[in-house]
């Protein structure tokens, strides 16, 4: 299991961000981001963690280990809406996704 610092570093590198870039996107300092990646255990504030998660397109819960898979808050909100739909609406959504996927090939 990855630590918070490892997750931040791995996601930052996958996005191609430098420490400076992630710091700027998350309204943090370069040294703060470095400390999160390298100190054990890191102690981020909730506000800073949310900003870093948003910059990395994941949820704070994923960074903290409460979720196994990365996902954006927007994706999770969409899925919650989908879960509340009735069966015919869900079928329409699945059909639209099939159409979209066919046009991408």
C-alpha positions in Angstrom: 0.0 0.0 0.0 1.3 3.4 -0.9 1.8 6.2 1.6 0.3 9.6 1.1 3.6 11.0 0.0 4.2 8.2 -2.5 0.7 8.7 -4.0 1.3 12.4 -4.4 4.7 11.9 -6.0 3.5 9.1 -8.3 0.4 11.2 -9.5 2.5 14.3 -9.9 5.0 12.5 -12.1 2.3 10.8 -14.1 0.8 14.3 -14.8 4.3 15.6 -15.7 4.2 18.2 -13.0 7.3 19.5 -11.3 7.2 20.3 -7.6 6.9 23.9 -8.5 4.0 23.3 -10.8 2.0 21.2 -8.3 2.8 23.8 -5.6 1.4 26.6 -7.8 -1.7 24.6 -8.8 -2.4 23.8 -5.1 -1.6 27.2 -3.7 1.2 25.7 -1.7 5.0 26.2 -1.5 7.5 23.9 -3.2 8.9 23.0 0.2 5.5 22.1 1.5 4.8 19.7 -1.4 8.3 18.2 -1.0 7.6 17.7 2.7 4.4 15.9 1.9 6.1 13.6 -0.5 9.1 12.9 1.7 8.3 13.3 5.4 6.9 10.3 7.3 4.2 10.8 8.3 3.2 13.9 6.4 0.7 16.2 8.2 -1.3 18.1 5.5 -4.2 20.4 6.4 -7.5 19.4 5.0 -7.7 22.5 2.9 -4.2 21.9 1.3 -4.9 18.2 0.8 -8.2 19.0 -1.1 -6.3 21.5 -3.3 -3.5 19.0 -4.0 -6.1 16.3 -4.8 -8.0 18.6 -7.2 -4.7 19.5 -9.0 -4.0 15.8 -9.4 -7.6 15.0 -10.5 -8.3 12.6 -7.6 -10.2 12.8 -4.4 -8.7 13.5 -1.0 -10.1 10.2 0.1 -8.0 8.4 -2.5 -4.8 10.2 -1.3 -5.6 9.2 2.3 -6.2 5.6 1.4 -10.0 5.5 2.0 -10.5 4.6 -1.7 -8.7 1.9 -3.6 -9.0 3.4 -7.0 -8.3 7.0 -8.0 -11.3 9.0 -9.2 -12.3 12.6 -9.4 -15.0 14.1 -7.2 -16.8 14.9 -10.5 -16.8 11.2 -11.5 -18.1 10.2 -8.1 -20.9 12.8 -8.2 -21.9 11.5 -11.7 -22.0 7.9 -10.4 -24.2 8.9 -7.5 -26.6 10.6 -9.9 -26.5 7.4 -12.1 -27.3 5.2 -9.1 -30.5 7.2 -8.4 -31.8 6.9 -11.9 -34.6 4.4 -12.8 -33.8 1.4 -15.0 -34.9 3.0 -18.3 -32.7 6.1 -17.7 -29.7 3.8 -16.9 -30.3 1.9 -20.1 -30.3 5.2 -22.1 -27.0 6.2 -20.5 -25.5 2.8 -21.3 -26.7 3.1 -24.9 -25.2 6.6 -25.2 -21.9 5.3 -24.0 -22.0 2.5 -26.5 -22.6 5.1 -29.3 -19.7 7.3 -28.0 -17.4 4.4 -27.8 -18.2 3.2 -31.3 -17.5 6.7 -32.8 -14.1 6.8 -31.1 -12.8 3.6 -32.8 
